[in-house]
């Protein structure tokens, strides 16, 4: 159903948006299935390093997917330089929002190489540094946020704040 909802969203002409689903309902498996179904290189951004590892495990779960471990790069500050370089060459790159900011500023990464961008826990992408960099991706990549929490204490939703009013 989730992939059908995404297809309908794309059919309505959107190339960015977000999916809201309750916690522990398989959001990670769903977006990995989306990447697998599209069969194109992807960039996955998460707020924390532990989520990088969790996401990598989902991509490599043989019960559901057939990704080669070399296809899935993890990039974060505690890796050595050789591991970081290898990660940047993988078709699927998983990194944190903070690392993405640094990579983008140094021009070490381009979304033209990975036309789908997944924003895991997208409600964490609301900072004044992260938000503009994410919004720069609009038009250059298909940007897809995932969250269980789309409404802030102010009552504003991530759709209005980050995705220019696009509904979930």
C-alpha positions as CSV (number, residue, x, y, z in Angstrom):
1,X,0.0,0.0,0.0
2,X,2.8,2.4,0.9
3,X,4.5,2.0,-2.6
4,X,1.1,2.5,-4.2
5,X,0.6,5.7,-2.2
6,X,4.1,6.9,-3.4
7,X,3.2,6.1,-7.0
8,X,0.0,8.0,-6.7
9,X,1.9,11.0,-5.2
10,X,4.3,10.9,-8.2
11,X,1.4,10.6,-10.6
12,X,0.0,13.9,-9.1
13,X,3.2,15.5,-10.3
14,X,5.2,15.8,-7.1
15,X,8.9,14.9,-7.1
16,X,9.2,15.4,-3.3
17,X,7.1,14.7,-0.3
18,X,6.9,12.7,2.9
19,X,5.3,9.6,4.3
20,X,3.9,9.5,7.8
21,X,3.5,6.1,9.4
22,X,3.4,5.0,13.0
23,X,6.5,3.9,14.8
24,X,7.6,0.3,14.4
25,X,5.5,-0.2,11.2
26,X,8.4,-0.9,8.8
27,X,9.2,2.5,7.4
28,X,12.8,1.5,6.8
29,X,11.8,-1.7,5.1
30,X,9.4,0.3,3.0
31,X,11.9,2.8,1.8
32,X,14.5,0.1,1.1
33,X,11.8,-1.6,-1.0
34,X,11.3,1.6,-2.8
35,X,15.0,1.9,-3.6
36,X,15.1,-1.8,-4.7
37,X,12.0,-1.4,-6.9
38,X,13.4,1.7,-8.6
39,X,16.8,0.1,-9.1
40,X,18.6,3.4,-9.1
41,X,21.4,4.8,-6.9
42,X,20.2,6.5,-3.7
43,X,21.2,8.7,-0.9
44,X,19.7,8.0,2.5
45,X,20.0,10.6,5.2
46,X,19.4,9.9,8.9
47,X,19.8,12.0,12.1
48,X,22.1,9.6,13.9
49,X,24.9,7.1,13.3
50,X,23.0,4.2,15.0
51,X,20.3,4.7,12.3
52,X,22.9,4.4,9.6
53,X,23.8,0.9,10.9
54,X,20.1,0.0,11.3
55,X,19.4,1.1,7.7
56,X,22.4,-0.8,6.3
57,X,21.1,-4.0,8.1
58,X,17.7,-3.5,6.4
59,X,19.3,-3.2,2.9
60,X,21.3,-6.4,3.6
61,X,18.4,-8.4,5.0
62,X,18.3,-11.4,2.6
63,X,14.7,-12.2,3.6
64,X,13.6,-9.2,1.6
65,X,16.3,-7.8,-0.6
66,X,19.2,-8.9,-2.8
67,X,21.7,-6.0,-2.3
68,X,25.4,-6.8,-2.4
69,X,27.2,-5.4,0.7
70,X,29.6,-3.4,-1.6
71,X,26.5,-1.5,-3.0
72,X,25.7,0.0,0.4
73,X,28.1,2.6,1.7
74,X,28.0,4.0,5.3
75,X,29.6,7.4,5.8
76,X,30.1,8.9,9.3
77,X,32.9,10.7,11.2
78,X,34.2,7.6,13.1
79,X,35.3,5.9,9.9
80,X,38.8,6.0,8.5
81,X,39.5,7.8,5.2
82,X,39.6,4.6,3.1
83,X,36.2,3.6,4.5
84,X,34.8,7.1,3.8
85,X,36.1,7.1,0.2
86,X,34.6,3.6,-0.4
87,X,31.3,4.7,1.0
88,X,31.2,7.7,-1.4
89,X,31.6,5.4,-4.4
90,X,28.8,3.0,-3.4
91,X,25.5,3.2,-5.4
92,X,23.6,3.6,-2.1
93,X,25.1,6.0,0.4
94,X,23.8,6.2,4.0
95,X,24.9,9.1,6.1
96,X,23.7,11.6,8.7
97,X,22.2,15.0,8.0
98,X,25.3,16.5,9.5
99,X,27.7,14.6,7.4
100,X,25.7,15.4,4.3
101,X,26.0,19.1,5.1
102,X,29.8,18.8,5.2
103,X,29.9,16.7,2.0
104,X,27.6,19.0,0.2
105,X,29.6,22.1,1.3
106,X,32.9,20.5,0.1
107,X,31.2,19.3,-3.1
108,X,32.2,15.8,-2.3
109,X,28.8,14.5,-3.2
110,X,26.2,15.3,-5.9
111,X,22.6,14.1,-6.1
112,X,23.0,13.8,-9.8
113,X,24.9,10.6,-9.0
114,X,22.0,9.4,-6.7
115,X,18.6,10.6,-8.1
116,X,16.6,9.4,-5.1
117,X,17.1,10.9,-1.7
118,X,15.5,9.3,1.3
119,X,15.2,11.4,4.5
120,X,14.8,9.1,7.4
121,X,13.2,10.7,10.5
122,X,12.6,13.7,8.3
123,X,11.3,15.8,11.2
124,X,15.0,16.2,12.2
125,X,15.7,18.0,9.0
126,X,14.1,21.2,10.2
127,X,17.2,23.2,11.2
128,X,18.2,26.4,9.5
129,X,21.3,24.7,8.0
130,X,19.7,21.4,7.0
131,X,16.4,22.7,5.6
132,X,17.9,24.9,2.8
133,X,20.3,22.1,1.8
134,X,17.4,19.6,1.6
135,X,15.3,22.1,-0.4
136,X,18.2,22.6,-2.8
137,X,17.7,19.0,-3.8
138,X,14.1,19.6,-5.1
139,X,14.1,19.4,-8.8
140,X,17.5,17.6,-9.0
141,X,16.4,14.4,-7.2
142,X,13.3,12.6,-6.0
143,X,13.2,13.5,-2.3
144,X,11.2,11.3,0.0
145,X,10.9,11.9,3.7
146,X,9.8,9.3,6.3
147,X,8.5,10.1,9.8
148,X,6.2,9.0,12.5
149,X,6.1,12.6,13.8
150,X,5.1,15.1,11.3
151,X,3.5,17.8,13.5
152,X,5.6,20.1,15.7
153,X,4.6,21.7,19.0
154,X,3.7,24.8,17.1
155,X,1.1,22.9,15.1
156,X,3.1,23.3,11.9
157,X,3.7,20.1,9.9
158,X,6.9,18.9,8.2
159,X,4.9,19.2,4.9
160,X,4.5,22.9,5.4
161,X,7.9,23.6,6.9
162,X,10.1,21.6,4.6
163,X,8.0,20.4,1.6
164,X,6.3,23.7,0.6
165,X,2.9,22.6,1.7
166,X,2.9,19.2,0.0
167,X,0.5,16.8,1.8
168,X,1.8,13.4,3.1
